[in-house]
Amino acid sequence: MPQFDLDLERVISIIKNRNCKKVGLQFPEGLKRRAPGLAEEIEKKTMASVIISGNPCFGACDIDTVLAGRVDVLFHFGHAGMGKHDNVVFIEARSNVDVVPAVRNAIPLLKTGRIGLITTVQHVHKLDDACTVLKEHGKECVVGRGNERVAYPGQVLGCNFTAARIDCEELLYIGSGVFHPLGVAIATGKRVVAADPYLNQAVEVAPEKFQRKRGGYIAKAMDADVFGIIVSTKSGQNRMELAMRLKTLAEKHGKKCLIIEMDLVTPEQLLAFQADAYVNTACPRITIDDAERFHVPVLTPQEFESALGERGIENIEMDEIVQDS
């Protein structure tokens, strides 16, 4: 069974070296089950008091700043560092899964010779292994460097695909799920094959169905009179300047707009505002992952511009956060 390295020795060392008395732990949903055991080990080996964040965590952009303000150090697990935080330490939780079998299964799906490699932080240390396999099969391997929001070459985020904008003929994504490779396919316009090292499967990503569905949401929003523009209070997601620009644009087209600032964006929280449609400037994944749960269309900023007639509806773009807030 795959394991994720929570680097307990490093955590213990930092606590002791800094003489920390109160320690915070923050985990994404998939790692929360490890929290009780880790907290017990830390308290036993350091005598520090541990407080576990119970809030949802969606990325390095989502630091529990309240807890960070109450402890000597906050360990944020599962993501690479982003932004500047005085007392936050990022523990990346690298996976020990072997990526080679999945990459080998992807070889028959790759049609060209120059392949761009992309992955999440959990597998960036395995990109050399993947390159070796590609070279064995006569492929040239390219690993790109993303912008300053991205910690490692070849790393993509749910909101940032800059490492995929490289000189290659097609891209190979290593990791689970379809959101990242789908986003890369739309953002770059290139063919993407996704290799899942947990299932040892590889598939070609086909964005056309997704794009048609997003086009449907845009079409529904064209008749809206009142839009709610969602702004996140999370440390790495706040795009108030963008929201204000979109509000001005909407008013130019005779639309009414509400700026709604919130921490956790859920369908239930939006019901009371009774807008005809919403525009999400918070985490781009909210728009995509929860689309069918919302009672009215929730658009990305780019889709909103299409709904207003400012850009064509035929070329759907993925929303990205490319600069730190």
C-alpha positions as semicolon CSV with decimal commas, in nm:
position;residue;x (nm);y (nm);z (nm)
1;M;0,000;0,000;0,000
2;P;0,144;0,343;-0,093
3;Q;0,274;0,552;0,194
4;F;0,337;0,924;0,226
5;D;0,647;1,040;0,410
6;L;0,541;1,285;0,681
7;D;0,906;1,335;0,778
8;L;0,853;1,302;1,153
9;E;1,227;1,322;1,226
10;R;1,246;1,665;1,062
11;V;0,934;1,780;1,248
12;I;1,081;1,671;1,582
13;S;1,415;1,835;1,503
14;I;1,254;2,170;1,418
15;I;1,045;2,169;1,733
16;K;1,346;2,095;1,953
17;N;1,581;2,338;1,778
18;R;1,329;2,621;1,805
19;N;1,231;2,523;2,158
20;C;0,864;2,526;2,059
21;K;0,609;2,479;2,335
22;K;0,293;2,489;2,124
23;V;0,273;2,322;1,781
24;G;0,003;2,328;1,514
25;L;-0,063;2,058;1,255
26;Q;-0,262;2,111;0,934
27;F;-0,354;1,834;0,688
28;P;-0,546;1,796;0,361
29;E;-0,844;1,562;0,383
30;G;-0,653;1,256;0,259
31;L;-0,396;1,279;0,540
32;K;-0,618;1,377;0,834
33;R;-0,640;1,017;0,953
34;R;-0,266;1,033;1,026
35;A;-0,311;1,334;1,258
36;P;-0,387;1,159;1,591
37;G;-0,089;0,926;1,574
38;L;0,147;1,202;1,462
39;A;0,028;1,436;1,738
40;E;0,085;1,164;1,999
41;E;0,438;1,097;1,874
42;I;0,527;1,467;1,873
43;E;0,401;1,525;2,226
44;K;0,583;1,216;2,351
45;K;0,916;1,309;2,193
46;T;0,917;1,687;2,244
47;M;0,688;1,760;2,541
48;A;0,526;2,030;2,326
49;S;0,148;2,071;2,317
50;V;-0,008;1,991;1,979
51;I;-0,319;2,150;1,826
52;I;-0,466;1,991;1,511
53;S;-0,648;2,208;1,260
54;G;-0,992;2,062;1,194
55;N;-1,067;2,298;0,907
56;P;-1,073;2,179;0,546
57;C;-0,744;2,232;0,364
58;F;-0,724;2,261;-0,013
59;G;-0,363;2,348;-0,082
60;A;-0,058;2,551;0,012
61;C;-0,273;2,856;-0,062
62;D;-0,498;2,759;0,231
63;I;-0,296;2,812;0,549
64;D;-0,488;2,803;0,879
65;T;-0,371;3,152;0,969
66;V;-0,574;3,162;1,291
67;L;-0,402;2,851;1,424
68;A;-0,065;2,975;1,296
69;G;-0,112;3,285;1,508
70;R;-0,165;3,076;1,823
71;V;0,133;2,840;1,800
72;D;0,510;2,865;1,784
73;V;0,519;2,670;1,458
74;L;0,254;2,531;1,223
75;F;0,341;2,224;1,015
76;H;0,140;2,220;0,693
77;F;0,139;1,870;0,540
78;G;0,090;1,753;0,184
79;H;0,189;2,059;-0,018
80;A;0,504;2,238;-0,129
81;G;0,578;2,583;0,007
82;M;0,401;2,887;-0,132
83;G;0,416;3,248;-0,019
84;K;0,589;3,388;0,288
85;H;0,485;3,274;0,634
86;D;0,694;3,344;0,943
87;N;0,616;3,029;1,139
88;V;0,479;2,782;0,882
89;V;0,683;2,478;0,777
90;F;0,568;2,278;0,474
91;I;0,601;1,899;0,493
92;E;0,547;1,772;0,139
93;A;0,435;1,414;0,210
94;R;0,620;1,252;-0,081
95;S;0,477;0,922;-0,205
96;N;0,681;0,603;-0,210
97;V;0,481;0,449;-0,497
98;D;0,681;0,326;-0,796
99;V;0,582;0,532;-1,103
100;V;0,769;0,315;-1,354
101;P;0,492;0,057;-1,426
102;A;0,240;0,331;-1,501
103;V;0,488;0,512;-1,726
104;R;0,557;0,191;-1,916
105;N;0,182;0,148;-1,966
106;A;0,168;0,501;-2,106
107;I;0,435;0,439;-2,372
108;P;0,195;0,289;-2,635
109;L;-0,029;0,597;-2,600
110;L;0,249;0,846;-2,672
111;K;0,254;0,936;-3,041
112;T;0,549;1,172;-3,068
113;G;0,914;1,187;-2,968
114;R;0,943;1,492;-2,743
115;I;0,748;1,443;-2,421
116;G;0,690;1,699;-2,147
117;L;0,669;1,553;-1,796
118;I;0,439;1,697;-1,529
119;T;0,323;1,579;-1,187
120;T;0,224;1,689;-0,837
121;V;0,462;1,744;-0,547
122;Q;0,400;1,388;-0,424
123;H;0,589;1,247;-0,725
124;V;0,839;1,517;-0,832
125;H;1,124;1,310;-0,689
126;K;1,033;1,029;-0,931
127;L;1,056;1,232;-1,253
128;D;1,408;1,107;-1,320
129;D;1,278;0,749;-1,308
130;A;1,006;0,841;-1,557
131;C;1,261;1,009;-1,787
132;T;1,474;0,695;-1,784
133;V;1,180;0,486;-1,905
134;L;1,096;0,734;-2,179
135;K;1,456;0,739;-2,302
136;E;1,464;0,358;-2,309
137;H;1,180;0,381;-2,561
138;G;1,347;0,645;-2,777
139;K;1,162;0,943;-2,633
140;E;1,312;1,279;-2,544
141;C;1,212;1,400;-2,198
142;V;1,143;1,767;-2,117
143;V;1,076;1,902;-1,765
144;G;0,971;2,265;-1,746
145;R;1,007;2,524;-1,472
146;G;0,688;2,691;-1,357
147;N;0,662;3,046;-1,226
148;E;0,740;3,164;-0,872
149;R;0,419;3,014;-0,732
150;V;0,547;2,663;-0,816
151;A;0,818;2,506;-0,601
152;Y;0,965;2,238;-0,834
153;P;1,035;2,178;-1,204
154;G;0,758;1,970;-1,357
155;Q;0,514;2,046;-1,076
156;V;0,161;2,154;-1,158
157;L;-0,102;2,280;-0,915
158;G;-0,478;2,274;-0,943
159;C;-0,459;2,648;-1,010
160;N;-0,129;2,678;-1,195
161;F;-0,011;2,498;-1,509
162;T;0,289;2,717;-1,593
163;A;0,532;2,422;-1,572
164;A;0,340;2,259;-1,860
165;R;0,392;2,548;-2,100
166;I;0,708;2,407;-2,249
167;D;0,855;2,318;-2,587
168;C;0,724;1,966;-2,636
169;E;0,489;1,778;-2,866
170;E;0,272;1,617;-2,600
171;L;0,265;1,583;-2,221
172;L;0,270;1,293;-1,978
173;Y;0,109;1,356;-1,639
174;I;0,204;1,127;-1,350
175;G;-0,048;1,118;-1,068
176;S;-0,403;1,026;-0,973
177;G;-0,725;1,195;-1,079
178;V;-0,818;1,380;-1,396
179;F;-0,837;1,744;-1,285
180;H;-0,468;1,829;-1,328
181;P;-0,417;1,662;-1,669
182;L;-0,751;1,799;-1,790
183;G;-0,647;2,148;-1,688
184;V;-0,312;2,107;-1,862
185;A;-0,478;1,987;-2,182
186;I;-0,705;2,292;-2,192
187;A;-0,438;2,539;-2,079
188;T;-0,178;2,428;-2,333
189;G;-0,392;2,295;-2,617
190;K;-0,163;1,992;-2,632
191;R;-0,234;1,623;-2,616
192;V;-0,201;1,485;-2,261
193;V;-0,164;1,127;-2,141
194;A;-0,225;1,059;-1,772
195;A;-0,038;0,776;-1,595
196;D;-0,184;0,679;-1,257
197;P;0,090;0,511;-1,045
198;Y;-0,162;0,388;-0,787
199;L;-0,372;0,199;-1,042
200;N;-0,088;0,133;-1,290
201;Q;-0,310;0,263;-1,567
202;A;-0,266;0,519;-1,843
203;V;-0,529;0,703;-2,046
204;E;-0,545;0,985;-2,296
205;V;-0,720;1,291;-2,157
206;A;-1,012;1,410;-2,369
207;P;-1,121;1,763;-2,275
208;E;-1,397;1,803;-2,535
209;K;-1,684;1,670;-2,317
210;F;-1,575;1,890;-2,030
211;Q;-1,558;2,195;-2,256
212;R;-1,908;2,131;-2,389
213;K;-2,042;2,109;-2,034
214;R;-1,874;2,434;-1,935
215;G;-2,021;2,594;-2,247
216;G;-2,364;2,496;-2,119
217;Y;-2,304;2,680;-1,790
218;I;-2,194;2,990;-1,979
219;A;-2,508;2,979;-2,194
220;K;-2,733;2,957;-1,887
221;A;-2,556;3,250;-1,723
222;M;-2,609;3,478;-2,023
223;D;-2,966;3,549;-1,906
224;A;-2,863;3,633;-1,549
225;D;-2,933;3,985;-1,422
226;V;-2,763;3,960;-1,082
227;F;-2,418;3,805;-1,038
228;G;-2,243;3,725;-0,711
229;I;-1,865;3,757;-0,739
230;I;-1,698;3,529;-0,484
231;V;-1,372;3,642;-0,323
232;S;-1,175;3,412;-0,092
233;T;-1,023;3,523;0,239
234;K;-0,769;3,239;0,216
235;S;-0,409;3,355;0,216
236;G;-0,315;3,240;-0,133
237;Q;-0,649;3,278;-0,310
238;N;-0,761;3,635;-0,244
239;R;-0,814;3,811;-0,578
240;M;-1,014;4,117;-0,477
241;E;-0,858;4,331;-0,751
242;L;-0,980;4,083;-1,014
243;A;-1,327;4,076;-0,857
244;M;-1,354;4,455;-0,866
245;R;-1,248;4,459;-1,231
246;L;-1,514;4,200;-1,316
247;K;-1,779;4,400;-1,130
248;T;-1,696;4,709;-1,333
249;L;-1,711;4,504;-1,653
250;A;-2,050;4,359;-1,560
251;E;-2,196;4,698;-1,479
252;K;-2,084;4,819;-1,821
253;H;-2,313;4,549;-1,962
254;G;-2,604;4,650;-1,740
255;K;-2,565;4,365;-1,490
256;K;-2,590;4,396;-1,112
257;C;-2,306;4,252;-0,906
258;L;-2,252;4,161;-0,543
259;I;-1,898;4,116;-0,409
260;I;-1,916;3,829;-0,158
261;E;-1,607;3,758;0,053
262;M;-1,598;3,425;0,230
263;D;-1,360;3,159;0,361
264;L;-1,524;2,826;0,275
265;V;-1,726;2,835;-0,046
266;T;-2,014;2,586;-0,047
267;P;-2,347;2,568;-0,233
268;E;-2,535;2,600;0,096
269;Q;-2,363;2,925;0,188
270;L;-2,457;3,085;-0,143
271;L;-2,830;3,007;-0,128
272;A;-2,917;3,310;0,086
273;F;-2,776;3,563;-0,161
274;Q;-3,024;3,469;-0,435
275;A;-2,802;3,572;-0,727
276;D;-2,887;3,439;-1,071
277;A;-2,529;3,317;-1,121
278;Y;-2,190;3,343;-0,952
279;V;-1,833;3,412;-1,056
280;N;-1,564;3,236;-0,857
281;T;-1,231;3,414;-0,805
282;A;-1,133;3,176;-0,520
283;C;-0,978;2,832;-0,580
284;P;-1,044;2,740;-0,946
285;R;-1,124;2,382;-0,849
286;I;-1,442;2,492;-0,669
287;T;-1,597;2,589;-1,002
288;I;-1,513;2,254;-1,158
289;D;-1,535;1,995;-0,881
290;D;-1,862;2,123;-0,731
291;A;-2,031;2,244;-1,049
292;E;-2,329;2,010;-1,030
293;R;-2,391;2,085;-0,661
294;F;-2,459;2,456;-0,710
295;H;-2,820;2,566;-0,768
296;V;-2,721;2,820;-1,035
297;P;-2,422;2,845;-1,272
298;V;-2,086;2,924;-1,112
299;L;-1,842;3,056;-1,369
300;T;-1,469;3,114;-1,382
301;P;-1,362;3,475;-1,451
302;Q;-1,285;3,381;-1,812
303;E;-1,626;3,216;-1,856
304;F;-1,791;3,525;-1,708
305;E;-1,627;3,736;-1,976
306;S;-1,767;3,497;-2,236
307;A;-2,116;3,525;-2,084
308;L;-2,091;3,904;-2,115
309;G;-1,980;3,879;-2,478
310;E;-1,630;4,007;-2,409
311;R;-1,469;3,691;-2,547
312;G;-1,581;3,398;-2,760
313;I;-1,760;3,101;-2,606
314;E;-1,593;2,850;-2,837
315;N;-1,254;2,839;-2,662
316;I;-1,297;2,744;-2,296
317;E;-1,000;2,837;-2,077
318;M;-0,903;2,708;-1,733
319;D;-0,878;2,964;-1,458
320;E;-0,531;2,992;-1,306
321;I;-0,376;3,181;-1,017
322;V;-0,031;3,266;-1,143
323;Q;0,078;3,525;-0,888
324;D;0,085;3,524;-0,510
325;S;-0,182;3,742;-0,356
